[in-house]
């Protein structure tokens, strides 16, 4: 076991032969959220449980999407780490632009599918659908699935390292310019979008 790579994390099981670990900071975050929800009453406690459960499950499925894509293009995946900023899939894939593109693309495809499941469930119950992700979902599991995964897919597709969009952008440029120049260009693009995202966050 690589203690530097997986330090401050605990194993929680295996999924399709892939070792899944969770960082202690994510555990602390979960405990704090549940305590805060519990202090406001049982309804808020249940809402926190729903949101945290959907969040953990969505991130895990997202990373499994990366792992599945990696195996389909001739690579392998052995570990997934869940941590406060999302998840990390540790894969060993061929050093080609195609392999890196499809491995990066595998996660957002799963997340987009989960968001679509939430939308379909909302519509199937005869409810009106409003795409605004800021609307409170409360105990509505379908809207919770849509909001979390809709937000995750939009963020992950931004061309910023280490997000999936950044990896896909580098793979696309790799085909034209080679690995080194593509990486440098992708880093420059990441800096620009990071600044724009920070400005938007401050403004919003």
N, C-alpha and C positions, 0 to 999 in steps of 0.2 A: 504494500500500500504506500502510495506517495503521500507522506505526511504533510509536505508543503502544499500540495495541490488540494488535499482534502482535510487540512487542519481545521479545527473548530467546527466539525460537522459530524453528524451521527447517521449510521445506516438505518433505514426504515424498511428495507425489503428489496425484492427483485421483481421486475416486471419484464416478461418476455426474455428472461436471462440477463437483463441489464440491472446493474446495481444502482439503487437510488439512495442518495444521501440528502440530508437537510442540514443547512447551516444553523448554528445555535442562535444567530441574530434573527433568523426568520422565526424560530421557536419563541424567542423573547418578544418579537413583534406581535405574534399571534396571541400570546398570553396577555400582553398589555391591551390589545384590542378587545379581547374577551372580558377582561376585568373592567375596562371602561364601559363596554356595553352592559355588563351585569350591574354596574353601579347606577345605570339609568332605568333598570327594570327588565322584566323577563322578555318583553317584546324586543327591546334593543339587543338583548343577549341572543335571542334566536336570529335576529337580522345579522348580527356579527358572525354567528356560526354559519349561516347560509353564504354570506359573502366570502368568508375565509375558505369555506369548503369548495366553493366554485372556483375561487382564485387558485388554490393549491392544485385542484384537479385540472384546471385549464392550462396552467403552466406545465404540469407534468405531461399532459397530452401533447402540448406544443413541442416539448423536448423529445418525446417519443416520435413525433413526426420527423424531426431531424435524424433521429437514429434509424428509422425505417428507410428514409431516403438514402442514408449513408450505405446501408446494406444493399440497397437495390442497385447502386452504381459500383459495387465491388469492394466497398469498404466494410468497416465493422464499428460497433459501438459497445462500450462496456460500462460506462458510468454516466449518471445524471446527478447533478448537484442543484438542489433547490436553495436559493438564497434570497435576501431581501429585495434585490433588483430583478428578480425573475428566476431563470434557470440556465444551466449550462450543460450541454450535451458534449461529452468527450468522445470524439469520433476519430477514427484512423481511416482516411480516404485517399484515393489516388491523387497525385499532385497534378491535376488538370483543371482547367477553367470549368469544364462541364461538371465534374464531380463536385466542385465547390459551389457552383451555382445551385444544383439540384439539392444538395444537402442543406444549404441556407434556405431554399424555397420550401422544403418539406414542413418546417414549423408553421409558417404563416398559412399554408394550405389547411392544416388541421384547425388552426385558430379561426380562420374564415368559415370553415365548415361548422364549428361550434356556434359562432355568431348567427349563422343561417338557421341552425336548429332552434335557437332562441326566438328568432323572428317568426319561423314557421309555427312554433308553439303558441306564440302570442296571437297570430292570425287564426289559428285553428280553434282557439277559444272564443272567437268572435270579437276580440278586442281591437280597438283602433291602434295602429302602430305609428309611433312618433320616433323618428331616428335620433332625436336629441339625446346624447348619452348622459347629459347632466340631470335628466329627470330622475327623481328618487324612485328606486325600485321597491324598497321596503321588503316584504316577504314574497314578492313575485319572483319565483325562481327563473321563469322564462326570461323576464326582462333583465334579471341579474346576469344570466348567461350571455345575453346579447350585449349588455353594457360592458362587462369585463372583457369579453373576447373581441368586441368591436373596437374598444380602445387599444387592446394589445396588438391587434393586427395593424391598426393605423400607425402606432408607434414603431412597431418592428419593421415596417416597410420604409421608414425614413432612411435615406442613404447616409447613415451615420454608423461608424464602427463603435462598439462591436455588435450593433443591431443587425438583423438579418438583411435589411435593405442595403447596408454598407457592404456586407459580404457578397450580395448579388451584384451590386454595382461594380465591385472589384473584379468579379468573375467575368462580367460582360466586357470590361475594359481589358482584361487579361487576354482575351482572344485577339484583340487588335494590337496591343502594345507590348505584351509580355508581362510577367508577374511583377517585376520590380517597378517599372513605370506605372503600372496599373495600381499598385499599392500606394505609391506616392500621390497619385491623382485622387484616389479614393479618400486618403487622409485629408487632403486639402478640401475636398467636397464636404467631408464630415465636419471640419472646422467651421465652414460657412453655415451649414445647416444647424450646427450646435448653437452658434451665435444667434441665428434667427429664432431657434426654439427657445432660447433663454429670453430673448426680447419679447416673444409672444407670451411666455409664462409670466414675465414681469407685468406686461400690459393686461393680461387676462386676470 
